[in-house]
Amino acid sequence: MLNFIIPLIGRFHPLIVHLPIGFILMALLLMYYPKKDKIQFLPAIETALLWSCITAVLACISGLLLYTSEGYAFSTVQNHLILGLATALICLLLFFQVKKCKTINTPKIHLNSALLGLFLMLTGHLGGSLTHGEDYLIEVLPEQVQSAFGYTGYEEFDPIALDENHWEEALFYEDVIQPIFNQNCRSCHNQKNSKGGLLLTSKETILKGGKNGPVISGSSWEKSELHHRMTLPLDHEDHMPPKEKKQPKKEELELVKYWLASGAPFEKNLAMAGVTEELVEPFFIKSEVSIYPKVELTSVGTEKLSNVRDKGFFIEPLIKESSLLKVSCINFPDFNEKDLELLQDISQNIVFLDLSRTKVNDQVFESLIDFENLTILKLNNTHITGTGFEHLHKCTHLIQLHLTETEVNLLNLNLLNGHPKLKKVFAYKTPASKEEAHKHEFTFEVMFGNFELPVLPTDSITF
Amino acid sequence: MKNIGKLLRELEQARLEKLTRRNFILDCAGKLGGLALAPLLSSCGIGATNTDKIGMNLSERDLNPLSPLPPPFLPKVKSVIYLHMAGSPSQLELFDYKPELIKYNNQPCPESLLEGKKFAFIRGVPNLLGPQAEFSQHGESGAWISDYLPHFSKLADDVAFLKAVHTDQFNHGPAQLFMHTGSPRLGRPSLGSWVTYGLGTENQNLPGFVVLTSGGKTPDAGKSVWGSGFLPSVYQGVQCRSKGSPVLYLEDPTGIPRDLKKSVITSINQINSEEFDHYGDPEILARINQYEMAFRMQIEVPEVMNINDEPEYIHNLYGTEPGKESFANNCLLARKLVEKGVRFVQLYDWGWDSHGSDKSTALDLGLRNKCRETDRPISALLLDLKQRGLLEDTLVVWGGEFGRTPMQENREGKTMGYKGRDHHVDAFTMWMAGGGIKKGTSFGTTDDLGFSGVEGRVSVHDIQATILHLLGFDHEQFTYEFQGRPFRLTDVEGEIIKEILA
């Protein structure tokens, strides 16, 4: 009949606690604020302490009632409960000491009042954490301060990312299903916030299910609540995730369905579970293939770039904000190998160098040794003969070498044989292309060109 | 006191006047006008929030709008040669082999195909027309290419065909605009303009976007197909004359030595920079830059645009005849321009509109002549780019603005004197070759009659997105703010055709 009384009193706990806080602070202030003549406040201090004790005991009782009737776990309220009781006890002790001694100037009283103040603060803070959540105060702090507290804020989860070439080895649950849950379900089904009692964070909790029983049915995927709720019409009350939240992709739903249909395996990899490439193809990360070396270099400042530009070079980062550079002498026809010194201090950054139609000679190769990351080198229409090609072996990243319309002969071209990376050499209109080139073996592809189109009878027929 | 009363009356009078209808309308007119003016002005750059354009905080781009910029993503190519066959070649006589169509030759087109379709000239129920050329498979890729293109068929393994391109414009002008500006209506910048706006030009002595025409006519859409639209006009294509001096008044007049010219330009620029110090208008700097650019162009343009001094074997390869207006000459020029760092070379060749209304537009006569005129130069261009290593970072695109019908044209319901086909938007063939393109591929198929694509259909915006992708742009992020909103070349569509990328 009157069993609502107990929870009702319990719910007054957050109100009642403010009374002892106020009285205790009042008593402590009276005890320590005026430095002299404290003795005249003694009756007031006694009264304040008396009321502190009464209200503290009331707060403890209501707190205990709240704890029992709201079903808090002991572990959550433990510290608050113990500290609260301790506060009340110290308060009582202090009251009797003051009443007995008729003074406040004994070491015991000082110790007890210090303890009382400390416990009061701690209990209050822990109580606040229970009602407002643990991040209540941290949330509003700037991010740097948050991380200094070791608090990472909202957890970000990576979406599914499968390697195009090794997707079969990825684990079905860990690399595919859990990321789907992380992206779509985790914000409401995690340790802090488990709506419907369901946690979608680990194998154990998923198998355990929620308040209304398991979400995975062993017998068939159609009966699994997990998939059923996700595929209900969007307007349906039970649809998950809720209408206003981000919805899973069609491909993700297919994968969840396939996972359940294959018996919800937690340890199998994709190949073992029989997943086809078609199912996971949308989640491949396309690895961007680049012929340029992947190196971490310090970027060249814009000032340096415009200095080089003023000398007559064309110079640009390979792509926006890249530290790799593309250099060309397209508007610098008077360039000769001595001008290469202007580039010496950024030689590491240069991956593309076009010296076509300039006045370079064979000495250029010696200066190119420092250009470690050089990938494409163009020397078309220059007077080079290729003497000194052996130095290019030091440019270990060189992949393309353009020598069209130069004086390079076959003998010198052979110097390039065995280069670690060199793939293509363009040697159209060189002495090399006129020699018996095609019998020679190179460790790279050589383009001699000299293409011709035959004269066909149809070339001259006008219809 | 008397005066105070008068003043109060006057105040009351003024207050009441504000409530009159006349005053209200006057107010409205003025304020509405102001409201209307605000977005207009901001689209002209006045009062824009872009702070780095205000005051003296000028970037190198403001001083020289063609200065090179790095692309946002790693590019596969740095130049594009776009070969546009204006009038639209028949895919059914060149690349899209339809043996079924031979069977149904001269039979009425199934009405189910014609339902809801509109054609430029075909009326009623036309007859199907079988392929007029002999087809065979070429290269390791086994691409079907007709005997109209005997030279090009040897390069089948170097190109990627798109067999099921579709557009939505069946008239030349709008379709050409659509193909090159992403919109069938006037006012948008062309592909080449977007590219030069985004990347600038590497060779500071040459324009970044050059247009060459042949076939005796410019495209129907006019010069807007290489126009800059709402982009600054400095990015529009520079059309070089196909005959005579490529750029008029580029040579120094007789009796005016280059030194004198230099000092004239120096003086003009000095006055201009004093003007700039006074007014701070960036347009003045652009002007100074243009004088200098024109002066520099005088060095390189005559050299690069001159094909007289090319060796004999090159003339033989391309079939070029210096001094004549020809597609072959333009192809050779395109190679020379790309070699010298020009970003975008656009070639237009007129005369592919094979309606069959006269001999020159007949599928078995005029079209063959057009094929002969272009087959060798295009093949030569590809081979020459290849042997010079230029094909590594150059993209070559070939295509018309739409395709041609599998039906014979029956202009206004009459039988035509020659064999011809009408404009067709549902399926046509284009090809690409060069850097980043998967060699020897064919993407997309059409139905048995070649009427529409059944697999791998790609739109005009898809092609534009792919070209921009190869140049290092994300077509969805490459925008220009105009009239209060960002504009894209591909509007709100376009997907990269991954199937033809290496």
Interface residues (C-beta under 8 A of the other chain):
Chain A: E288 S290 Y292 S306 F314 E316 P317 L318 I319 K320 S322 K326 S328 I330 N331 K378 N380 Q400 H402 T404 K424 F426 Y428 M447 F448 G449 N450 F451 E452 L453 L456 T458 D459 I461 T462 F463
Chain B: E60 P68 L69 P70 P71 P72 F73 L74 P75 P150 H151 E202 N203 Q204 N205 Y313 N316 L317 G319 K340 G341 D364 L365 G366 R368 N369 R372 R376 S379 A380 L383 D384 K386 Q387 R388 G389 E392 G472
